[in-house]
Amino acid sequence: MDTLILSRIQFGANISFHILFPTITIALGWALLFFKLRFNATRDESWMDLYRFWVKVFALSFGMGVVSGITMSFQFGTNWPGFMEAVGNVAGPLLAYEVLTAFFLEAAFLGIMLFGWRRVPDWVHTTATVLVAFGTTLSAFWILVLNSWMHTPAGYELRDGVVYATDWWAIIFNPSMPYRLAHVLLASGLTVAFLIAGLSAFRWLIGDRAAAVRKGLTFGMWLGAILIPIQILAGDMHGLNTLEHQPAKVAAMEGNWETRGNVPLLLFAIPDEEARTNHFEIGIPSMASVILKHSPSGVVPGLNDFVAEDGTPMHPPVAPVFWSFRVMVATGMAMLAVSWFTVWSMRRGRGVEALPKVVLLVLVAMTFSGWLATLAGWYTTEIGRQPWLVTGVLTTAQAVADVPAGMVLSTLLGYLGIYAILTLAYVGVLFHLARKAAKGELLPERPKSAAAIAVVTPAE
Amino acid sequence: MLDHLALTFADPGLYLPFVFAGLMGVAILIYVVFDGFDLGVGLLTPLATGAEKDRMIASIGPFWDANETWLVLAVGILLVAFPSAHGAILTALYLPVAMMLTGLILRGVSFELRAKAPAAQKRLWNGAFFLGSLMASLSQGYMLGMYIMGLDSTPFHIAFACLTAVFLTVGYSFIGAAWLILKTEGALQWKAIGWARGGIWGLVLGMGAISAASPLVSDRIWSKWFSFPELLWLAPLPILSGLLLVLLWRSLYALPRTDDRGAMAPFAYGTALFTLAFLGLAYSFYPFVVPEKLTIYEAASAPESLWIILIGTLIVLPMILAYTALAYWVFRGKATDLKYY
């Protein structure tokens, strides 16, 4: 393997690991605010129990997001110097605004949000929670502006191969930005919905009947049931936007080789780039044309349109895009079925008690389904941008650093090892915290004796 | 030098790179002092008992996320204002950067996991917390040494960089100990005073080695310091440093006091020393951002883009400083156990 592919795998590994945590903290910050406001309105202690449990998950996820994010800012220089040299005039200010307006806001108020409860008036604590949640969302906004600009660049001119900004409004509100931002924020909401419901279902299954568990499960499933249809709609609109601006990506997602009408929606196929065809196709006739062009005879672009004169493909690798798209859609459909069935069962019967055990088991299995869908979606859109790093401006190969392949391989293996261990540790700790909470070990906050206060529990 | 500065401020294409180099310097300095003390606390944890470890980590708990953000800002300014320098420096420092990042990841994660994972794993995560702090400190010191040596990997340069790696690590332990003197009391404060007294030697040797080495490897730096009249108006820098060391020494031997007066002094003097050392380095290397190869004026982005960032920075930086100050004020006084409620 050469430096280019190793560097791409390394960047992919870093950003995949990183995105796991922001995708939780973005929506979890707002969920925590909701719990706190419910408590302030109702004085029902179980809302506070819910807050106390999930603020720990928030702290852990935030810390992991910060440290894995630092890696990202160095990767640009260590592995992709050509990126900033070519498009630094656009990417630079966007990254700078992310650090200045979002990172410091969230990091500075996080301390007060986590540990400041008894040190500041309640309204200051609530404000800190709002600012942290706002900061995480703002951070997502800036980074998605830059990411969208790389997919659908606008508002710039090229002089000697270097991009110069001409219209910041057009750069920020570039064609794919609103769709991508909506799609990612909704994905964060769904990730948190299934995370909260999944861990609550786990606590219920091991016998925890606390009101906070009931509230968590109900909250998660309602949130999921409300967001998933909106997400499917947003995803569809994002797809149509991609068709307009990056037709090669859509052709790869659909596994469609020739530009034609009556394109089937493939449920299964093995794309073969050598033979430029699919094997073992199973599809619904004309359905892709209906989805993309709203007519069975609608003409959908094919991959063979994106081949250079000398035969070099100028479209993304087909199989990874084709398959990750299907994994994302399948996960989304499972989310729709499970959340609607669960909410329907709870409404029909008497809340959580009415849920069959198998539903609870499915919810536990789907605790991290948001991660799966998010990663699959990222791979679809990011691999789908290849061979471009910035569409039509800069190819990935042009930007890569001239670092020996062996060096990249050694750091790549190091990162992969650490990421695997830490992801396992993270998942393990979440279930460990749930088990502890189920045993009532996380509730020393209603002190019964002086001894209880003296227990040393730093940063629990 | 002064003529040169006056000229600089007449032309926006020239003063913008200067301003951004200044901003980057401020961000690096704040990072070195702030994350320096929390890395230092991590380095000192093996010397403490279990309960003391908890208290030490509690003293940095509300701050470390924000402290590390200064590193992102510093490397961010390098990235956005001097993109070609960012590439040149970071590809030259590829392996130490990877080691630092690995260290920072280990550290940040263990910080959370040592308290949240099953109790049986606590020793493991304590170890990872120390190891992460050590990897981050050593690699930052190594990068500093390589940078001073002009980013060329000769055996002599690598040996020098290994030396600065050790010195910076001891320096961080010192500022960490000074932070603990400020934030703790009783037996732990006693211990921290001892650690700070031990760490001072690293500070002296490290600053001495860097001050001696950087003029020796570069004629340009030599002539910037040892020619007339520069020698005269630069003289306060070493004199002040010497004075601060004496004050620091005295303050450490006056502690602890029952009324806890002077507990802030070691940290304040230490910060002042770090600042002076940093100013000296900045003076040596100006106007180069990649030593002897690329000046800040050659490496700077287009002025239009720098303007956009500068406007935002001028509005936002005071706010950042204000809420950073707020966070330190809310958690002022001796560290207590961290509780989420």
Interface residues (C-beta under 8 A of the other chain):
Chain A: M48 R52 V55 K56 A59 L60 F62 G63 M64 V66 V67 S68 G69 I70 T71 S73 F74 F76 G77 T78 P81 G82 M84 E85 G88 N89 V90 A91 G92 P93 L95 A96 Y97 V99 L100 T101 F103 F104 L105 A107 A108 F109 L110 G111 I112 L114 F115 G116 W117 R118 R119 V120 Y164 A165 W168 A401 D402 V403 M407 T411 G414 Y415 I418 L422 A425 G428 V429 H432 L433 E445 V456 T457 P458 A459 E460
Chain B: A51 D54 R55 I57 A58 G61 P62 F63 D65 A66 E68 T69 L71 V72 L73 V75 G76 I77 L78 L79 V80 A81 P83 S84 H86 G87 A88 I89 L90 T91 L93 Y94 L95 V97 A98 L101 T102 L104 I105 L106 R107 G108 V109 F111 E112 L113 A115 K116 A117 P118 S301 A302 E304 S305 I308 I309 G312 T313 V316 L317 I320 Y323 T324 L326 A327 V330 F331 D337 L338 K339 Y340 Y341
